[in-house]
Amino acid sequence: MPRSKGGTDRVSNLALACAPCNRRRGNQPVEVFLKSQPEVLERILKRAKAPLKDATAVNAARRELFRRLQATGLPVECGSGGHTKFNRTTRELPKAHRLDAACVGASTPEGLDVKDVRPLLVEACGHGKRNRCWTDAHGFPIRHAPRKRFEKGFRTGDVVRAVIPDGKFEGVHVGRIAIRFGRNFQLGKASVHPRHLRAVHRADGYAYSLGETLNVEVTYLADLLPPAPEGGDIRKSEVSV
């Protein structure tokens, strides 16, 4: 279905086409454009209505992961997406993956204080490449890859603490370094001599960073409910799920 007639960019509404055919088609529905080619039309429509294999794989892996976590004997709790959203919205928390994780299940506390909390972001980056030369954007070799991984006791990916005594970047810096086979290493925008560095965490194939803070005041669920009538407190029973 063309976009001008209410179509969307979802995968099941897209098909590969060369530029000339795409221009000749214009905004015609695919059934009209390929009326004289029923075999091609049938093949395209069959692929457009194919089942969501990726979603099936994710759901199967999710259930198996839950079973294996339960087998460890550790306390494991899960909940539906609707229950998680209920816990998050009743506590007036913004939408964020880390807050959704904190709101899973019935054990979610009445108040979640997330103000000024910076999450730890972990990204898999591997241990480098096996290429024997580095290339430009077009794939042409520009220089040889270094043979050594370590230089002066450090390697690219190490998290270090640098105390720079003077210069433009004077002060204390903590972050991931990129080694250079020369005098200085690269720490963010700063060029630092190895004698000013102290290793905090050795490279392990992951990149670590801190996310942004959420300036949200803590809200307790009991404060959002109407006052209890005389003779008892029924506020908790009003929101039981």
C-alpha positions in Angstrom: 0.0 0.0 0.0 1.6 3.4 -1.0 2.1 5.9 1.7 -0.1 8.5 -0.1 -3.0 6.1 0.4 -2.4 5.3 4.0 0.5 2.8 3.8 3.2 2.7 6.5 6.9 1.9 6.6 6.4 -1.4 8.5 8.5 -4.3 7.1 5.4 -6.2 5.8 4.5 -3.2 3.6 8.0 -2.9 2.0 9.5 -4.7 -1.0 12.8 -4.3 -2.9 12.5 -2.6 -6.2 14.8 -1.0 -8.7 14.6 2.8 -9.2 12.9 2.6 -12.7 10.2 0.2 -11.6 9.6 2.3 -8.4 9.1 5.4 -10.6 6.8 3.6 -13.0 4.7 2.3 -10.2 4.1 5.7 -8.7 1.4 5.4 -6.1 -0.4 2.5 -7.6 -1.2 -0.4 -5.3 1.0 -3.4 -6.0 -2.0 -5.5 -7.1 -2.6 -3.0 -9.9 1.0 -2.5 -10.9 1.7 -6.2 -11.2 -1.6 -7.2 -12.6 0.1 -8.6 -15.7 2.6 -10.6 -13.6 0.6 -12.8 -11.2 3.6 -15.0 -10.3 5.7 -12.0 -9.1 2.7 -10.6 -7.3 2.0 -13.8 -5.5 5.7 -14.1 -4.4 5.7 -10.6 -3.0 2.5 -10.9 -1.1 3.6 -14.3 0.3 6.8 -12.7 1.7 4.9 -9.7 3.0 2.6 -12.0 5.1 5.4 -14.2 6.4 5.4 -14.9 10.2 7.6 -12.9 12.5 10.4 -15.4 12.9 12.6 -13.0 14.9 9.8 -12.4 17.4 9.3 -16.1 17.8 13.0 -16.7 18.5 13.0 -13.9 21.1 10.0 -15.3 22.9 11.4 -18.8 22.9 14.7 -17.6 24.3 12.9 -15.5 26.9 11.1 -18.5 28.3 14.2 -20.7 28.3 16.2 -18.0 30.0 13.5 -17.8 32.8 13.6 -21.6 33.3 17.4 -21.7 33.5 17.4 -18.8 36.0 14.9 -20.6 38.2 17.1 -23.7 38.1 19.9 -21.8 39.8 17.9 -21.5 43.0 18.2 -17.8 43.1 15.1 -15.6 43.7 13.7 -14.8 40.3 10.6 -12.6 39.8 8.8 -11.8 36.5 5.7 -9.9 35.6 3.6 -8.9 32.6 4.2 -5.7 30.6 0.9 -4.3 31.8 1.8 -4.9 35.5 5.2 -3.2 34.9 3.6 -0.2 33.3 1.1 0.0 36.2 3.9 0.0 38.7 5.8 2.7 36.8 2.9 5.1 36.1 1.5 4.9 39.6 4.8 6.0 40.9 5.0 8.8 38.3 8.3 7.6 36.8 9.3 8.4 33.2 9.6 5.7 30.6 13.1 4.2 30.6 14.4 0.7 30.3 16.2 0.7 33.6 13.1 2.0 35.4 11.0 -0.7 33.8 13.4 -3.3 35.1 13.0 -1.8 38.6 9.2 -1.9 38.4 8.8 -5.6 37.4 6.7 -7.8 39.7 4.8 -7.4 42.9 7.9 -6.7 45.0 8.3 -3.2 43.5 8.7 -0.8 46.5 6.1 1.9 47.1 8.8 4.6 46.5 11.7 4.5 44.1 14.3 7.2 44.6 16.0 7.5 41.2 17.1 11.1 41.4 20.8 11.7 40.5 21.3 8.0 39.8 23.5 7.3 36.9 23.2 3.8 35.3 26.2 1.8 34.3 26.1 1.2 30.5 27.9 -1.9 29.3 28.6 -2.4 25.6 30.2 -5.5 24.0 33.1 -4.3 21.9 35.3 -7.4 21.5 39.1 -7.6 21.8 40.0 -5.9 18.6 40.3 -7.1 15.0 42.6 -9.6 13.2 43.2 -7.3 10.2 46.8 -7.0 9.2 46.2 -3.5 7.9 43.8 -0.6 8.5 41.6 0.6 5.6 39.8 3.8 4.8 36.1 4.2 4.2 36.4 2.7 0.7 38.4 -0.4 1.8 41.8 0.7 0.6 44.7 0.0 2.9 46.2 3.1 4.6 48.7 1.7 7.1 49.8 -1.5 8.8 48.2 -2.7 12.0 50.5 -2.8 15.0 51.9 -6.2 15.9 51.9 -5.5 19.6 48.8 -5.3 21.8 50.5 -3.8 24.8 52.6 -0.6 25.2 54.2 0.4 28.4 51.9 -2.0 30.3 48.7 -0.7 28.9 46.4 -1.8 26.0 43.5 -0.2 24.2 40.3 -0.5 26.2 41.9 -0.3 29.7 40.0 2.0 32.1 42.6 4.3 33.7 42.8 7.2 36.1 45.0 10.0 34.9 46.4 12.8 37.0 47.6 15.5 34.6 49.7 18.0 36.5 49.6 20.9 34.0 48.6 21.9 30.5 45.2 22.3 28.8 43.8 19.1 30.3 45.1 19.6 33.9 43.2 17.7 36.5 42.0 14.1 37.2 40.4 12.1 34.3 39.0 8.6 34.4 38.1 6.8 31.2 39.0 4.3 28.5 42.4 4.8 26.8 43.6 4.1 23.2 47.3 3.3 23.1 49.7 5.0 20.7 53.0 3.5 19.9 54.8 6.7 20.6 55.1 9.1 23.5 51.5 9.6 24.7 48.2 7.7 24.9 44.7 9.1 24.0 42.2 9.5 26.8 39.1 11.1 25.4 40.3 14.4 24.0 43.4 14.5 26.2 46.8 13.2 25.2 48.4 11.7 28.3 51.9 10.3 29.0 51.8 6.8 30.5 53.6 7.9 33.7 50.5 9.8 34.7 48.2 6.8 34.3 47.1 4.2 36.8 45.0 1.2 35.7 41.5 1.0 37.2 40.1 -1.9 35.1 41.9 -4.0 32.5 40.2 -4.4 29.1 37.8 -7.4 29.1 36.0 -7.0 25.8 33.4 -4.6 27.1 33.1 -0.8 27.1 31.7 0.8 30.3 30.2 4.3 30.7 27.7 6.1 32.9 24.3 7.2 31.5 22.4 10.4 32.1 20.7 11.1 35.4 16.9 11.4 35.8 15.9 14.4 37.9 12.8 12.8 39.3 11.5 13.3 42.8 10.6 10.2 44.7 6.9 9.6 44.9 5.4 7.1 47.3 2.4 5.1 46.2 0.5 5.8 49.4 0.8 9.6 48.8 -1.1 9.2 45.5 -4.1 7.4 47.1 -7.1 9.0 48.7 -7.1 9.4 52.5 -8.2 6.3 54.5 -11.6 6.4 56.0 -12.1 6.3 59.7 -11.7 2.9 61.3 -9.0 1.4 59.1 -6.5 1.9 56.3 -7.7 0.3 53.1 -5.4 2.1 50.8 -3.2 -0.9 50.1 -6.2 -3.1 49.3 -7.4 -0.6 46.7 -4.4 -1.0 44.5 -3.7 -4.7 45.0 -3.2 -6.6 41.7 
